[in-house]
Amino acid sequence: MKKSFIELDLRSVRAPAFLAAALATLLLIPSCSRPTESEARTGPDEAPTAPVVKVQRKTLGNQLEIASEFRPFQEIDVHAKESGYIKSLHIDWGTHVKTGDLMAVLEIPELQEEVERDKAAQQRSEQDLARAKEELTRDRSAYDVAHLTYTRLAGVQKTNPGLVAQEEIDVAQGKDDQAKAQVSASLDAVSAAEQELAAAKATLQKDQALFAYSRIVAPFDGVVTELYAYTGALLPAGTSTSQNGLALCHLSQNDLLRLVIPVPETVVPDVRLGEPVQVRVTALNRSFQGKVMRFSDQIDMQTRTMHTEVQVPNPNYEIVPGMYAYVELPTARSVNVLAVPIQAVQRSGSDTGTVLVVNGQDMIDSRQVKLGTETANNIEITSGLEEGELAIFGEQSRYRPGEIVKPKIVNLGAPDENE
């Protein structure tokens, strides 16, 4: 009875120890035969594929989009310079004209009569000048004869004092002086006639210039957007500041358009003359090339903006003044800088971050980088990377420094907006 109790007690003590040893053996066998996950991933054949992008040089820049309305490059109301009735009209609504094209002819009878009178006065002055010149020629001939006679008599008196009477010499000298004075008077008459002729010509030229204003011509290439008067209408002279004077038409230069945009104060330092910009016209579903051609160089105190104008060529008249457009104004540009997609950078601060790089041995290396200009797609790398290196694209938490991967370059499609 006592022996059985002792044997039972020993069995109860040894059973748990045996079970524990057996369980440990079973657990140890699978762990020794199966490789760890890290060992599997470090093998050359089992290395995971990693999407990568090349570190490249690009031109980065943000875009400020401002809405505006197209205006003609220049537009005026065409007025008559001299009052008159429209005799013939050569334009209509929408007529395209070139510089110097005839638009209308006015009937101005009083100016035409004035021109005819000026022509008659000029002819009379020309005749008076011709007569004065003839008188001058005759007086010069008379003077030559009188002067020669006096010179001969004076010479004879010197050689033979008693041969010629003194009275005859005095008479010859008087005729010589008189003929000389007549020549001088004739010269004055010719000069006066020439001045009268010059005045007559000037008057005729002035009246002819005024009469030429009866032909109204286009001052520049443009389109007649409004027609105010028709054949037979009286056009007053557009020489006063009154706004009640009837104009012939409204002329707009539409082959070159302008967009006036209010540039915010914060963007003013980035505005440069000659800067190319993209102009998106929603009505045409198209974009056109424009240039920043002028700005006021002064901030408006009320709106805190600067008056800026963008010129857009419109040679085919596709754009109609009055259409709305959106100007994409480039700001904060960085030219030819190292850049990577935003998805390749894990930020650690406002201008710092981490990039995982695949080196020449296909091993991942972690780099601390400094950041610069950022656009919607790319970000500038100011230090920490070299051109041509491969950076991990996408989620970086999937990879660890020192891990071997198979790099696969990702095709990102469209490039950055300013490349």
Residue pairs with C-beta under 8 A, 6 or more apart in sequence:
40 46
41 47
41 48
41 403
41 404
42 403
42 404
44 404
47 362
47 404
47 405
47 406
48 405
48 406
49 405
49 406
49 407
49 408
50 358
50 364
50 392
50 399
50 405
50 406
50 407
50 408
51 392
51 393
51 394
51 408
51 409
51 410
52 358
52 390
52 391
52 392
52 393
52 407
52 408
52 409
52 410
53 340
53 341
53 344
53 390
53 391
53 393
53 409
53 410
53 412
54 388
54 389
54 390
54 391
54 409
55 338
55 339
55 340
55 381
55 385
55 386
55 387
55 388
55 389
55 390
55 391
56 338
56 339
56 340
56 387
56 388
57 336
57 337
57 338
57 339
57 387
58 336
58 337
58 339
58 378
58 415
58 416
58 418
58 419
59 333
59 334
59 335
59 336
59 337
59 416
59 418
59 419
60 333
60 334
60 337
60 339
60 373
60 374
60 375
60 378
60 379
60 380
60 416
60 418
61 330
61 331
61 332
61 333
61 334
61 373
61 375
61 417
61 418
62 330
62 331
62 332
62 373
62 375
62 376
63 328
63 329
63 330
63 331
63 417
64 263
64 264
64 267
64 328
64 329
64 330
64 331
65 326
65 327
65 328
65 329
66 261
66 262
66 263
66 326
66 327
66 329
67 324
67 325
67 326
67 327
68 259
68 260
68 261
68 310
68 324
68 325
68 326
68 327
69 259
69 260
69 322
69 323
69 324
69 325
70 257
70 258
70 259
70 312
70 319
70 320
70 321
70 322
70 323
70 324
70 325
71 257
71 258
71 259
71 260
71 321
72 222
72 252
72 253
72 254
72 257
72 258
72 321
73 253
73 254
73 255
73 256
73 257
73 258
73 311
74 220
74 252
74 253
75 222
75 225
75 250
75 251
75 252
75 253
76 219
76 250
76 251
77 228
77 247
77 249
77 250
77 251
78 103
78 216
78 218
78 219
78 247
78 248
78 249
78 250
78 251
79 235
79 237
79 238
79 245
79 247
79 248
80 106
80 213
80 216
80 235
80 236
80 237
80 238
80 248
81 210
81 213
81 237
81 238
81 239
82 106
82 108
82 111
82 210
82 211
82 213
82 214
82 237
83 108
83 234
83 235
83 236
83 237
84 106
84 107
84 108
84 111
84 214
84 234
84 235
85 106
85 107
85 232
85 233
85 234
85 235
86 104
86 105
86 106
86 107
86 229
86 230
86 231
86 232
86 233
86 234
86 235
86 248
87 104
87 105
87 106
87 107
87 214
87 231
88 104
88 105
88 231
89 103
89 104
89 230
89 231
90 101
90 102
90 103
90 104
90 105
91 97
91 103
91 104
91 224
91 227
91 249
92 224
92 227
93 224
93 225
93 226
93 227
94 223
94 224
94 225
95 223
95 224
96 222
96 223
96 224
97 103
97 218
97 221
97 222
97 223
97 224
97 251
98 218
98 221
99 218
99 219
99 220
99 221
100 217
100 218
101 217
101 218
102 215
102 216
102 217
103 216
103 217
103 218
103 224
103 248
103 249
104 215
104 216
104 248
105 214
105 215
105 216
106 213
106 214
106 215
106 216
106 235
107 214
108 211
108 214
111 207
111 210
111 211
111 214
112 211
114 207
114 211
115 204
115 207
115 208
115 211
118 200
118 203
118 204
118 207
118 208
119 204
121 200
121 203
121 204
122 197
122 200
122 201
122 204
124 200
125 193
125 196
125 197
125 199
125 200
126 197
128 193
128 196
128 197
129 190
129 193
129 194
129 196
129 197
131 193
132 186
132 189
132 190
132 192
132 193
133 190
133 193
135 186
135 189
136 183
136 186
136 187
136 189
136 190
139 179
139 182
139 183
139 185
139 186
140 183
140 186
142 179
142 182
143 176
143 179
143 180
143 182
143 183
145 179
146 172
146 175
146 176
146 178
146 179
147 176
147 179
147 180
149 172
149 175
149 176
150 169
150 172
150 173
150 175
150 176
153 164
153 168
153 169
153 172
154 169
154 172
154 173
156 163
156 164
157 163
157 164
157 166
157 169
216 248
218 251
219 251
220 251
220 253
221 253
221 255
222 251
222 252
222 253
222 254
222 255
223 251
223 252
223 253
223 254
223 317
224 249
224 250
224 251
225 250
225 251
225 252
226 249
226 250
227 248
227 249
228 246
228 247
228 248
228 249
228 250
229 235
229 246
229 247
229 248
229 249
233 246
234 246
235 246
235 247
235 248
236 245
236 246
237 245
238 245
238 247
252 321
254 314
254 317
254 319
254 320
254 321
255 313
255 314
255 315
255 317
256 311
256 312
256 313
256 314
257 311
257 312
257 314
257 319
257 321
258 293
258 309
258 310
258 311
258 312
259 279
259 290
259 309
259 310
259 311
259 312
259 325
259 327
260 307
260 308
260 309
261 308
261 309
261 310
261 327
261 329
262 300
262 303
262 305
262 306
262 307
262 308
263 271
263 295
263 305
263 306
263 308
263 329
264 304
264 305
265 299
265 304
265 305
265 306
267 329
267 331
268 299
268 306
270 329
270 330
270 331
270 332
270 333
271 292
271 295
271 306
271 308
271 329
272 292
273 292
273 293
273 294
273 295
274 291
274 292
274 293
275 291
275 292
275 329
275 330
276 289
276 290
276 291
277 289
277 290
277 291
277 292
277 310
277 327
277 328
277 329
277 330
278 287
278 288
278 289
278 290
278 327
278 328
279 287
279 288
279 289
279 290
279 310
279 312
279 325
279 326
279 327
279 328
280 286
280 287
280 325
280 326
280 328
281 287
281 288
281 319
281 323
281 324
281 325
282 324
282 325
282 326
283 323
283 324
284 318
284 319
284 323
286 318
288 312
288 313
288 319
289 312
289 313
290 310
290 311
290 312
290 327
291 310
291 311
292 308
292 309
292 310
292 329
293 309
293 310
293 311
294 308
294 309
295 306
295 307
295 308
295 309
296 306
296 307
296 308
297 306
298 306
298 307
299 305
299 306
300 306
300 307
310 327
312 319
312 325
319 325
330 418
332 373
333 373
333 418
334 372
334 373
334 380
337 372
337 373
337 380
337 381
337 382
338 380
338 381
338 382
338 385
338 386
338 387
339 378
339 379
339 380
339 381
339 416
340 355
340 378
340 379
340 381
340 385
340 391
341 377
341 378
341 379
341 393
341 412
342 374
342 377
342 378
342 379
343 393
343 394
344 355
344 391
344 392
344 393
344 394
345 353
345 354
345 355
345 369
345 371
345 379
346 353
346 354
346 355
346 396
347 353
347 371
348 354
348 368
351 370
351 371
351 372
352 368
352 369
352 370
352 371
353 368
353 369
353 371
354 366
354 367
354 368
354 369
354 396
355 366
355 367
355 369
355 381
355 384
355 385
355 391
355 392
356 364
356 365
356 366
356 367
356 391
356 392
356 396
356 399
356 401
357 364
357 365
357 366
357 367
357 385
357 389
357 390
357 391
357 392
358 364
358 365
358 390
358 391
358 392
358 405
358 407
359 365
361 404
362 404
362 405
362 406
362 407
363 402
363 403
363 404
363 405
364 392
364 399
364 400
364 401
364 402
364 403
364 404
364 405
365 401
366 401
367 384
367 385
368 384
369 381
369 382
369 383
369 384
369 385
370 381
370 382
370 383
370 384
371 379
371 380
371 381
371 382
372 379
372 380
372 381
372 382
373 379
373 380
374 380
375 416
375 417
375 418
376 417
377 412
377 416
377 417
378 416
385 391
390 407
390 409
392 399
393 410
399 405
